[in-house]
Amino acid sequence: MILPTMLTYHHYELIVLVHQNDEEALNILVERYSPIIGKIASSYYGVGYDYQDFFQEGRIAFVKAVETFDERVETTFYSYSITCVRNAITSAYRKLKRSSGLDQLIDDMETIEPSKSVQYHRYAERINNTLSEKMIIEEALVDEGLLSELEKKCLKYFLLDNNYKEIATILEISPKVVDNALSRCKSKLKKLNDIK
């Protein structure tokens, strides 16, 4: 049974208890962070995969993050755990994408002439507009010269449904820098979409 006072514990206090094999402390942490995990998992909604699968992958990664977190490392628990969750969900997405053949489609788009690339995009739009947009974004994220590293980071976190303030906190920069970076991304992606 969860003690009422445990519900008010700071997550660092709960982590200490988890490291002492306290299952109730772990349950409290999982419940606290489930909305954030769900938010990340839901960013893949609409690409043909089950939200619950991604949510479960995120929860498993979160539990591992709790168990492996070390306070001596110079990072916050929030940043560490959410990075673990995002990495796990992204890996699950990529694995499913590979098995469905989407990776091959994206790889083909990068190696064929521009005229055929347009045909691939039109084909993707007929299947699913969201898929087409995601392919353009993925192409931008792997292109070495299109987006700066900061722009790529801001875009990735934005696509995971973080607002400007959350991105600024995660990257330890000001919201204005995030705003400027995402404005540049929008402009560059629009040009890329026009070319396609």
DRENDO-1510 file (C-alpha; in Angstrom, 1 decimal, always signed):
<recs>
REC; n; res; u; v; w
REC; 1; MET; +0.0; +0.0; +0.0 .
REC; 2; ILE; +1.3; +3.5; -0.9 .
REC; 3; LEU; +1.8; +5.7; +2.1 .
REC; 4; PRO; +0.1; +9.1; +1.7 .
REC; 5; THR; +3.3; +10.9; +2.5 .
REC; 6; MET; +5.2; +9.1; -0.3 .
REC; 7; LEU; +2.9; +10.8; -2.8 .
REC; 8; THR; +4.4; +14.1; -1.9 .
REC; 9; TYR; +8.0; +13.0; -2.1 .
REC; 10; HIS; +10.3; +14.7; -4.6 .
REC; 11; HIS; +11.3; +12.3; -7.5 .
REC; 12; TYR; +14.9; +12.2; -6.2 .
REC; 13; GLU; +13.6; +10.9; -2.9 .
REC; 14; LEU; +11.6; +8.3; -4.7 .
REC; 15; ILE; +14.6; +7.3; -6.8 .
REC; 16; VAL; +16.6; +6.5; -3.6 .
REC; 17; LEU; +13.7; +4.3; -2.5 .
REC; 18; VAL; +13.6; +2.5; -5.8 .
REC; 19; HIS; +17.3; +1.8; -5.6 .
REC; 20; GLN; +16.4; +0.2; -2.2 .
REC; 21; ASN; +13.9; -2.1; -4.1 .
REC; 22; ASP; +10.8; -0.1; -3.1 .
REC; 23; GLU; +8.1; -1.0; -5.7 .
REC; 24; GLU; +5.6; +1.5; -4.4 .
REC; 25; ALA; +8.1; +4.4; -5.0 .
REC; 26; LEU; +8.6; +3.1; -8.6 .
REC; 27; ASN; +4.8; +2.9; -9.1 .
REC; 28; ILE; +4.5; +6.6; -8.0 .
REC; 29; LEU; +7.3; +7.7; -10.4 .
REC; 30; VAL; +5.8; +5.8; -13.3 .
REC; 31; GLU; +2.4; +7.3; -12.7 .
REC; 32; ARG; +3.9; +10.8; -12.4 .
REC; 33; TYR; +5.7; +10.5; -15.7 .
REC; 34; SER; +3.1; +8.5; -17.7 .
REC; 35; PRO; +1.5; +11.7; -19.1 .
REC; 36; ILE; +4.9; +12.8; -20.5 .
REC; 37; ILE; +5.6; +9.3; -21.9 .
REC; 38; GLY; +2.1; +9.3; -23.5 .
REC; 39; LYS; +2.8; +12.6; -25.0 .
REC; 40; ILE; +6.0; +11.3; -26.7 .
REC; 41; ALA; +4.3; +8.1; -27.8 .
REC; 42; SER; +1.4; +10.0; -29.3 .
REC; 43; SER; +3.7; +12.0; -31.5 .
REC; 44; TYR; +3.9; +8.8; -33.7 .
REC; 45; TYR; +0.1; +8.6; -33.9 .
REC; 46; GLY; -1.2; +8.5; -37.5 .
REC; 47; VAL; +1.8; +6.7; -39.1 .
REC; 48; GLY; +0.1; +3.3; -39.0 .
REC; 49; TYR; +1.4; +2.0; -35.7 .
REC; 50; ASP; -0.2; +1.3; -32.4 .
REC; 51; TYR; +0.1; +4.0; -29.8 .
REC; 52; GLN; +0.0; +1.5; -26.9 .
REC; 53; ASP; +3.1; -0.3; -28.3 .
REC; 54; PHE; +5.1; +2.9; -28.2 .
REC; 55; PHE; +3.7; +3.8; -24.8 .
REC; 56; GLN; +4.8; +0.5; -23.3 .
REC; 57; GLU; +8.2; +0.9; -24.9 .
REC; 58; GLY; +8.5; +4.3; -23.2 .
REC; 59; ARG; +7.4; +3.0; -19.8 .
REC; 60; ILE; +9.9; +0.1; -19.9 .
REC; 61; ALA; +12.7; +2.6; -20.8 .
REC; 62; PHE; +11.5; +4.9; -18.0 .
REC; 63; VAL; +11.7; +2.1; -15.4 .
REC; 64; LYS; +15.3; +1.3; -16.7 .
REC; 65; ALA; +16.2; +5.0; -16.4 .
REC; 66; VAL; +15.0; +5.1; -12.8 .
REC; 67; GLU; +17.0; +2.0; -12.0 .
REC; 68; THR; +20.2; +3.3; -13.7 .
REC; 69; PHE; +20.1; +7.0; -12.8 .
REC; 70; ASP; +23.1; +8.2; -10.9 .
REC; 71; GLU; +22.8; +11.6; -9.1 .
REC; 72; ARG; +26.6; +12.1; -9.5 .
REC; 73; VAL; +26.2; +12.5; -13.2 .
REC; 74; GLU; +25.8; +16.2; -14.2 .
REC; 75; THR; +22.3; +15.9; -15.7 .
REC; 76; THR; +18.8; +16.2; -14.2 .
REC; 77; PHE; +16.7; +13.1; -13.8 .
REC; 78; TYR; +14.0; +14.6; -16.0 .
REC; 79; SER; +16.4; +15.1; -18.9 .
REC; 80; TYR; +18.0; +11.7; -18.4 .
REC; 81; SER; +14.8; +9.7; -18.2 .
REC; 82; ILE; +13.0; +11.6; -21.0 .
REC; 83; THR; +16.0; +11.1; -23.3 .
REC; 84; CYS; +15.9; +7.3; -22.5 .
REC; 85; VAL; +12.1; +7.3; -23.2 .
REC; 86; ARG; +12.5; +9.2; -26.5 .
REC; 87; ASN; +15.4; +7.0; -27.6 .
REC; 88; ALA; +13.4; +3.8; -26.9 .
REC; 89; ILE; +10.3; +5.0; -28.7 .
REC; 90; THR; +12.3; +6.3; -31.7 .
REC; 91; SER; +14.1; +2.9; -31.9 .
REC; 92; ALA; +10.8; +1.0; -31.8 .
REC; 93; TYR; +9.5; +3.3; -34.5 .
REC; 94; ARG; +12.5; +2.8; -36.7 .
REC; 95; LYS; +12.4; -1.0; -36.2 .
REC; 96; LEU; +8.7; -1.1; -37.3 .
REC; 97; LYS; +9.4; +1.3; -40.2 .
REC; 98; ARG; +12.2; -1.0; -41.4 .
REC; 99; SER; +9.9; -4.0; -41.2 .
REC; 100; SER; +7.2; -2.2; -43.2 .
REC; 101; GLY; +9.6; -1.1; -45.9 .
REC; 102; LEU; +9.3; +2.6; -45.3 .
REC; 103; ASP; +13.1; +2.9; -44.8 .
REC; 104; GLN; +13.7; +1.5; -48.2 .
REC; 105; LEU; +11.3; +4.0; -49.7 .
REC; 106; ILE; +13.1; +6.9; -48.0 .
REC; 107; ASP; +16.5; +5.5; -49.0 .
REC; 108; ASP; +15.3; +5.2; -52.6 .
REC; 109; MET; +14.1; +8.8; -52.6 .
REC; 110; GLU; +17.6; +10.0; -51.7 .
REC; 111; THR; +19.3; +8.1; -54.5 .
REC; 112; ILE; +16.9; +8.7; -57.5 .
REC; 113; GLU; +16.6; +11.8; -59.8 .
REC; 114; PRO; +14.5; +14.7; -58.6 .
REC; 115; SER; +11.7; +14.0; -61.2 .
REC; 116; LYS; +11.2; +10.5; -59.8 .
REC; 117; SER; +11.5; +11.8; -56.2 .
REC; 118; VAL; +8.4; +13.9; -57.0 .
REC; 119; GLN; +6.5; +10.8; -58.1 .
REC; 120; TYR; +7.4; +9.1; -54.8 .
REC; 121; HIS; +6.1; +12.0; -52.8 .
REC; 122; ARG; +2.8; +12.1; -54.8 .
REC; 123; TYR; +2.5; +8.4; -54.2 .
REC; 124; ALA; +3.1; +8.9; -50.5 .
REC; 125; GLU; +0.5; +11.7; -50.3 .
REC; 126; ARG; -2.1; +9.4; -51.9 .
REC; 127; ILE; -1.5; +6.9; -49.1 .
REC; 128; ASN; -1.2; +9.4; -46.2 .
REC; 129; ASN; -0.4; +13.1; -46.1 .
REC; 130; THR; +1.2; +12.7; -42.7 .
REC; 131; LEU; +3.6; +10.1; -44.1 .
REC; 132; SER; +4.6; +12.5; -46.9 .
REC; 133; GLU; +5.3; +15.3; -44.4 .
REC; 134; LYS; +7.3; +12.9; -42.2 .
REC; 135; MET; +9.4; +11.8; -45.1 .
REC; 136; ILE; +10.3; +15.4; -46.0 .
REC; 137; ILE; +11.2; +16.1; -42.4 .
REC; 138; GLU; +13.3; +12.9; -42.2 .
REC; 139; GLU; +15.1; +13.8; -45.3 .
REC; 140; ALA; +15.8; +17.3; -43.8 .
REC; 141; LEU; +17.1; +15.7; -40.6 .
REC; 142; VAL; +19.6; +13.4; -42.4 .
REC; 143; ASP; +20.7; +16.0; -44.9 .
REC; 144; GLU; +24.1; +17.3; -43.8 .
REC; 145; GLY; +23.7; +20.9; -45.2 .
REC; 146; LEU; +20.1; +21.8; -44.8 .
REC; 147; LEU; +19.6; +22.3; -41.1 .
REC; 148; SER; +22.1; +23.3; -38.5 .
REC; 149; GLU; +22.6; +20.9; -35.5 .
REC; 150; LEU; +20.6; +23.3; -33.2 .
REC; 151; GLU; +17.8; +23.4; -35.8 .
REC; 152; LYS; +17.7; +19.6; -36.0 .
REC; 153; LYS; +17.6; +19.3; -32.2 .
REC; 154; CYS; +14.8; +21.9; -31.8 .
REC; 155; LEU; +12.8; +20.3; -34.7 .
REC; 156; LYS; +13.2; +16.8; -33.2 .
REC; 157; TYR; +11.9; +17.9; -29.8 .
REC; 158; PHE; +9.1; +20.0; -31.4 .
REC; 159; LEU; +8.0; +16.9; -33.4 .
REC; 160; LEU; +7.8; +15.1; -30.0 .
REC; 161; ASP; +5.2; +17.7; -29.1 .
REC; 162; ASN; +7.3; +19.8; -26.7 .
REC; 163; ASN; +6.5; +23.5; -26.6 .
REC; 164; TYR; +9.1; +26.2; -27.0 .
REC; 165; LYS; +9.6; +26.6; -23.2 .
REC; 166; GLU; +10.1; +22.8; -22.8 .
REC; 167; ILE; +12.6; +22.6; -25.6 .
REC; 168; ALA; +14.5; +25.6; -24.2 .
REC; 169; THR; +14.7; +23.8; -20.8 .
REC; 170; ILE; +15.8; +20.5; -22.3 .
REC; 171; LEU; +18.5; +22.2; -24.5 .
REC; 172; GLU; +19.4; +24.8; -21.8 .
REC; 173; ILE; +18.9; +27.8; -24.2 .
REC; 174; SER; +16.4; +30.6; -24.2 .
REC; 175; PRO; +12.9; +30.2; -25.7 .
REC; 176; LYS; +13.7; +33.0; -28.2 .
REC; 177; VAL; +16.6; +31.0; -29.6 .
REC; 178; VAL; +14.2; +28.0; -30.0 .
REC; 179; ASP; +11.7; +30.3; -31.7 .
REC; 180; ASN; +14.3; +31.6; -34.1 .
REC; 181; ALA; +15.6; +28.0; -34.9 .
REC; 182; LEU; +12.2; +26.7; -35.5 .
REC; 183; SER; +11.3; +29.7; -37.7 .
REC; 184; ARG; +14.4; +28.9; -39.8 .
REC; 185; CYS; +13.3; +25.2; -40.0 .
REC; 186; LYS; +9.9; +26.1; -41.2 .
REC; 187; SER; +11.2; +28.3; -43.9 .
REC; 188; LYS; +13.8; +25.6; -45.1 .
REC; 189; LEU; +11.2; +22.8; -44.9 .
REC; 190; LYS; +8.7; +24.9; -47.0 .
REC; 191; LYS; +11.4; +25.4; -49.6 .
REC; 192; LEU; +12.2; +21.7; -49.6 .
REC; 193; ASN; +8.5; +20.8; -49.9 .
REC; 194; ASP; +8.2; +23.3; -52.9 .
REC; 195; ILE; +11.2; +21.6; -54.6 .
REC; 196; LYS; +9.6; +18.2; -54.1 .
</recs>
